[in-house]
Amino acid sequence: MIFRTTNPRTARPALRKVRTTTTLRPLRHRLDPARVEEIPFRTSDGVRLGLTRVDPGDRAPAHDRPAVLLLHGHTASADMFLLPETRNLVDALLDEGHEPWLLDWRGSCRLPYNETGGRYTYDDVALYDIPEAVAHIRTRIGDRSLFVVAHCIGSLTLSLSMTAGLVPGLAGVVSQGVFLTPKLAGRTSLRMTLAGELLKSRIDHIPVDFRKVGLRSKYTPLFALASRKATCPDPTCQILHNSAWGTGASLFVHEHLTDATHDRLADLLGPAPLWILPHLRRIELARTVVRWHDTDHRYRALPQNALDAAARIDTPVLLLAGSENGLWLDSQRLCRDVLARRQPQLDVTYTEIPGYGHLDTFLGRGAALDVFGHILDFLEERR
């Protein structure tokens, strides 16, 4: 087992402190605080979320500032777009005269819902979080263009919102990692199923910060399993890069992260709730985004099968993926091919980033050079 030793004077306490309030953890960035507007935001089903606007200042005339909503993946947060240690996506958007908006939906690690509070499914994100955030942004920007750049589960749930017709009139969507046709490796799918069945009676989430849970905890076997054949001594890196919360997948290309980003992994990605696995498993088996709630009338606005309702997509979509994506494999290429056959009238393009994995398309040291240009070109062409 490979574990990094920690200085006892700076080590975090072994006892896990679980947040019981919905107070958002502060964003970490190097922007002028006066330009970062935190907006109180609560969905119609009563869940407090985080919505943040970054003022572009005088970089573009007010009437010519397209707004861009950024959606993180599950257990990540808006922090993934604001890395202070490197040139991040918000920096790139500001330099091009865009107005960034960042949503911390209920799967954010800046919020406590993955560990405590009411359980949810991806139906809730698609029905409440994304459409209501979009509606709020529209009240502020008027008739200006609104784009969305979405990562991982943020993109997957956005596809459900789009095919339900809940976010009409977007100027364009950039989807990273996965969109309408999720595809996992066989061993990842198997481990996900086994973890859900074998662990659900003992734990309800898988943590990523070994320093918080301690050596003598019920989570230790999971970290030990993740450390097998690992080349990095950091337990957090092992359970993310070497195991993806125990599924055997990989979330990033290790050498693409700066030391500072690597040391912050436990802040950038939080615990993964096991109770979401049945919905994710149903989605993966169907090879498309499917609704979880079949009898609850509140969710009837969502299609039972998003791929069958793909004709409702009314905006250009750029499918983006790293060639070395160790989690979703070639899901985006598959999506392009399926939509080309089933819905050839849609404006859908696919771009593959050579040598990149999943998260490093945003967190990588070279992402500003290798990835962001594709996003900015897509936005500029449809501005």
N, C-alpha and C positions, 0 to 999 in steps of 0.2 A: 504494500500500500504506500503510495507516495503522497505525503502531506507536507506542506510548507510550514516551518516553524514560525511562530509569531513572538514578537517582543512582548513579554508579560506586562510591561508598563503601558503598552498601547493596545493590548488585546481587548476585544469587546467582552462583556460579561457572558458567561456560559448560558445563563437563563435567558430564554427567548422572551422578549417583550412584545406582546401582541397589541397593536393599536386597536382601540375600541371606538375611536371617534372617526368622523369622516373628514377631518382636517387634512388638507393636501400637504404632502411634504414639499418644501420649497424647491423650485426649479433651480438647477445649477447652470449658470451661463456667464458670459462676459459682456453682455449688452448693457447699455445704460439703463438702470432700473426704471427711469422715468419713461422709457419707451416700451416697457413690458407691462401690459395691462391684464391683470388677473380678473376674470369676469365671473361673479357668482352664477352658478348654473345648476339647476335641479330639473330632472326629467319629470314628465307628467305621472310617472309611477313612483315618484318620491325619492329617487336616488340622486345624491349629490355627485357631480362630476367636476372636472376641471376644464375650463375653456380659457385660452390665453391668446391675446392679440399682440403682435409685435408691430409697432409703429414704424413704417419705413422712412419717416421724416420727409425731407425734401428731395428724395432720390427720384421721385416721379410726381407729376401733377396729380392732385387728388382724384380727378375724374378718370385718370388713366392708370390706375393701380389695380390690376387683377388681384383678387384675393385667392389664397391657396390654403386649403384646409389639409393639415397633416395628421394622419391616423397611424398610431403605433400598433405593434403586434401585442398579442396577449402576454401578460406579465412584464412587458416593457412599459415605457411611458413617453411623454413628450420630451424627456431628457435626451432621447436618442437622436433628436434632430437639432440639439443645441450644444453638442460637445464643446466645452471651452478649450480643450487641448488641441483641437485641429480645426480646419475649415469645415464647417458643417453646412447642412442643407439650408438652414435659415439664413446664414451668411450669404450663400449663393443667391437665394431668392431676393433678399434685400438689395443686393448689388444690381439685380436686373429689374428693380422697381416693383416687385410684387409685395403684397401685404400678407405675411404669414399668420395663419390662425392654427393653433394647436389644441386638439381635443384629447384630454385624458378620459377615455371611456371607462366603463366599470371594471375592465380587466387590467387597469393601470397599476403598477407597483407604487405609484404615488398615493394610491388609495388603499384602504384595508380590506376590500371586499373579497380578495382571493383567499384571505385567511379567516376573516370574521364577517359577520353580517349576513344578509339574505343571499341565498344562492340564486344564480341566474343561468340562463342559456344564451347562446348566440342569437336566438330570436329576440331577446330583450335589447341587445346592442343594435340589431338591424331595425327594430320597430321604434325604439325610443331614442337611444343615444345619438346615432348618426343623423337621422332626419331632424330631430329637434335642435341639434347643434347647427345644422345647415340652415334651418329656418331662422335661428337667432342671428347667424352671420348675415343672412340676407336682409334682415331688418336694419343692420348697420351699414351695409355696403350699397344698398339700393339696387340699381340696375347694372352695376359693375359685374364683370365676369367673375365666376367662382370655379376654381379648379380643385381637384382633390388628388393628393399623393398619399397612397395607402400602402402599408406594409403588412404582410403575413395575415393574421386573423383579422386585422383591421380592414384589409382588402377583401377577405373572404366574406365578412359580414356586410361590407359595403355592397358587394355584388347582390346580396339578398335584398338590401334596401333598394337598389337600382331596379332589379327585376320585379319588385313590388310597386314600382312607380312612386316611391316615397321621396325621392330626391331628384325631381325632374329639372331639366334645364341647366345642368352642369356644363361648363365650357369644355371640359376634358377630364379624364381620369388616368392617373399613372398607378398601375397595380404592380407591386413588387412581391415576387415569391410565389403567390398563389392567388387565383381569382375564382373562377367558376368550376374548375375541374381538379380538385385536390388529389394528389397521388403521393402516397408514402411508400417507402421500401417495405418489403414483406416482413422483415424482422422488426421494423419500427411498429408496424401495425400489430404484430403479434405481441410485442412487449407492452404496447398500450393496452391491449385487451387483458393480458395477464395482470398488469399493474392494477387496473381497475377492479378486477375480481379479487385478487389476493390481498391487496392493501387497503381496500375501502373500509374494512372493519377496524383497522388500526390507526390509520391516518387519513386526513382529508385534504392534505396538500403536501407537495414536495418542495422543501426549501432549497435555496442555493448558497446560502452563507453559512459555512460550517462553523464559523466563529460564534454565531448566534445560538446554535443548537448544542454545541459541545460534543466531546468525544463519547460520553456515555449517554446516548440518546437513542430513541427508536429509529432515528434517521441514519445512524452510523452505517448500517449495512448498505444503504443506498449509495452513500459516498464511497464506501469501500469498493462496491461493484463498479462505480464510475471511474475509479482510479486504475482499474486493470488496463495494462498496456498504455497507460498515459505517459506522455513525454513532458508534461508540465506539472510542477509540484503543487500548484494552487488548487485546492479542492473545489472552489467555485468554478474555475476554468474547466476542471475535469467533468463536473456534472453538467456543464453547458456544452463545451466543445467536444468532449469525448462521449457524451451520453444523452444530452438534451433531455434532462429530467428523468433519466432512466430508460429512455426509449431506444438508445443505441444510435441515434442520429447525431449529426454535428451541426451546430448553428453558425459557424463562421470558419474562415481560413485563419488559423492562429497567427501566422506571421503578418497578417494585414493589420493587426491591432497595435497601436502605440502602447508603450509601457503604462502610460497614464490611463488609457482606456481599459487596458487589461486589469489594472488594479481597481477599477471602478465597476467591474462586472456585477458585483453583488448589489450595487445601487441601480444599475441600468436594467437589470432583469431580476424579477422577484419570484416568489414561490408560485408553483403551478398547481392549481386546484384539481384534485382527482375527480370531483363530482361533475366536472365539465366533460369528462371523457366519454360518457355515453352518447352525448350529442356529437362530439367530434368523431367518435367511432361510426356513428350512423352516416355522417357526411362522407367519411373516407370509404366506407363500403359502397355507397351510392356513386362514388366518383363525381359527385356534384354537391352543391350546397342545398341541403334539405331542411325543412322546418322541423323543429322538435315537437312543438305543441300541436296535436291533432284535434283535441276536443275543446280547448280553451278558446272561446269566441274572440278574445282580445287579439289573438294572433292571426285571425282570418285574412288580414290585409297582406300577409306574407304568402308567397306561393309555396306550395308543397315541395316543388322542385324548381330551383332557380334556373337551371339550364333549360327546362321546358318553357320558361317565361323570358328567355333571353331576348326575344324580339322587342321587349319593352325598353331595352337599353337605348337611350336617345342621345348618346354623346360619344365622341372618339375615345378609344381606350388604348393606352400603351401598356403592353404586358412586358414586364422587366424581370430578368432573373439572372443570377450568376450561374456560370457553366458548371460550377462545383457545388451547387446547392445540395447539402447533405441531408436536408429535411424533406423538402417538397419535390426533390428530383426534377423531372422535366415537366412539371404541372403546367407551366405557362406555355410551353411549346404545344403541349397536348390541347390546351384551351384554344390557342390560335387555330389549330387544325380542326378541332371539333366545330368551332364557330364558323370557320370558312365553309364547312360542309352544310351545317344546319341553318346558319343565319348569314349568308354571304353578303347581305346588304349592310351589315354592321361595319363601322370603321374601326377595325381592330388590327394593331400591328404588334410584332414581337421583336424584342431586342435582347440579345444574350450578352452578358458581360464576361469576357474570357477570364478565367482564373479566380473568379469571385465565388463566395459561398452564399449564405443567406443574410445574416445580419451585417456582415462587413460591407455590403453594398451601401450602407449608411454610416457604419461605425469605423470603416477602414481608413487607414492613414492616407490612402490614395483615392478615396471615393470622390473627392472634389474634382479630380482629373479624369477618372475612369468612368464614373457613373453619373454625376450630376449634370454633365453636359447633355446627356440624352434626355434627361428630365426637362432641362431648361429649353432645349430646342423644341421639344414637344409643346411646351407652354407657349413659346414665342410664335410658333406657326399657327396657333389657334387663339392668339391674344385678341 
